[in-house]
Amino acid sequence: MSRRDAELGCTAASSVEIEVQVERAVGRLKVLTVSERLTCVLRFKLLWLLGICFVCGGATCARKRTISEFAPPNIFQQTPSFEELSHYTNRSLAIERIESNTLTITSPDFAGKLNGTLQWERPHNFNLQAYMGSRLMGTVLAAGSNADEFWLQTQGTLYRARHDEFEAQTGPRHILPVSPLWLREALGIVEFDPTFEHEGPLVRTDGRLEVRSLIPSPRGSYRRVLVFAPSTGTVEETLLYDQTGKMVASAQQSQHEYYSAINSSLPHHVIVQLQPDQGPGMSFTIEVGFYLLNQAPNAQSNAFVSPDPTGLLLRDLVNENAQMGQAAAVQPVYRSTSVQPYADGLQGFRR
């Protein structure tokens, strides 16, 4: 039995045991007085709540920390070549689909910790839902994508854009500097395209490895920087710079665990920062309890359908960006921009 099966089995066993106790208690209630029944009901409600806390809180079954059995294995005994590192990194191509319903999300923009769910499947399907406590309390944050469009729902507003229009549009970007699909790279699911230009791996002053890539797009090439642990080859940082050299998206990954089903490791703690050209940035931290990998999708699921805009303010990101660009052309706003240089100041690239 796999570790994930054991976790799910343990959780299910705990829930079943509690339900059996409740059923037995219900049978006893038939022979008790009204006062005694009320006392028993209160006691078993408390038992049920404690059981939920036991299952969800990590006691015995759930696992919140990396232990040696699940730690990423050492792959490299010395600095690898680009071919060796890319061959190992591209094992992520074996991941067709990931899912987790054990997310917690924290952010300076949120009053408290959010619970959430995540689904992603190649090539364009993505769905992130976050809510306070329970889904019944309503969605606080939702981001998603399908083959045609992507969306972001927050604070009563639904932002949407078609992929082709968003990627082809030049000029400044408002609200989102990248599509929500970029979050799969934030989770360490990255590949090296052999047709792109790459430089590295370079040994940084902190001993970690760095690879820089030029990523072509209709807007011009982006520069992606990946930082790897030197021995395990796990992705520990993902940085994306736009055509001006400004960092528009970054992720710091930690608490990696090895998954034998894909022969690769995934992070369970991710710090994400997004910075559009204008407007406030967005930063949040994702904690993942566990992943489900390459599970068969639910044929009836509408997870990758844009939310119903009823009751929401609907805004098209492409139009928003165009209006912002026109306003900037009429009345430029001059501001200093801090361009973050690459480590060691190296500029060359190679295939």
Disulfide bonds with the S-S distance in Angstrom:
Cys10-Cys61 1.56
